Amino acid sequence: MFLCCFALSSERSRFGVKSNSGTRTVVVAVLVVVVAVLVAVVVVVVVVVVVVVVVVVVVVIAVVVIEVTVE
């Protein structure tokens, strides 16, 4: 990672680009997108886990009720 950033900075200086505010803005935008995608993935995983837990609880309750009713 450090070597990549160092190579990019040396390329910019070689082409005479002094300001890196544009690059910093792009990096911040990419980080925001990555964080947003990770948050979305975490939310989806949490929702799936909650749905699975609810379904399992409902099935267990139904089985217990059926067992008690049959006996």
N, C-alpha and C positions, 0 to 999 in steps of 0.2 A: 504494500500500500504506500509506504513512504517513498519507495523508488518510483512508483507511478506518479505520485505528486511531484517529486523532484524532477522527473523527466518532463512533466507538463510545464513546470515553472521554468526549466531551462529552455524549452522550446519557445515559450512566450518571450523570454528575454532575448533569445536569438533573433526573433522576428521584430524586436523593438516594441513589443507591447508592454507598456509600463504599468498600466492600471489593471487590477484583477477584479474590479468590482462586478463586471459582467459575469466573469467566471464564478465569483462568489454567489451571485444571484442565482445562477443556474444550479450550483451545488445545493443551495438552500431549497430551491424548488424541487430538485430531485429528492432531497431528504424528506421534504414534506409529503411528496407523493408516496415514497417508500413507507413512511410512518402511517399514512392514511390507509395504505393497502394492508399493512400488518394489523392495524386496529380493526379493519373490516374482517380480516381472516379470523382474528381472535373472537370477534362478536359472533360470526357465523359458527365457529366451533362451540362457543358457549351455548348458543341457541340449540344446536344439534344435541349437545349433551343434556340440556334441560329437557328437551322433548323426549329423548330416549329414557331418561329417569322417570318422567311422568308416565310414559307408556308402560314401563316395567312395573311401577307402583300400581297402576290401574289393573294390569293383568294379574298381579299378585293378589290384590283385593278381590278381584272377580273370582279367582280360583278359590280363595278362602271362603267367600260367600257361597259358591257352588258346593264346596265340600260340606259346609255347615248345613246347607239346605238339603242335600242328599241324605245326610245322616239324620 
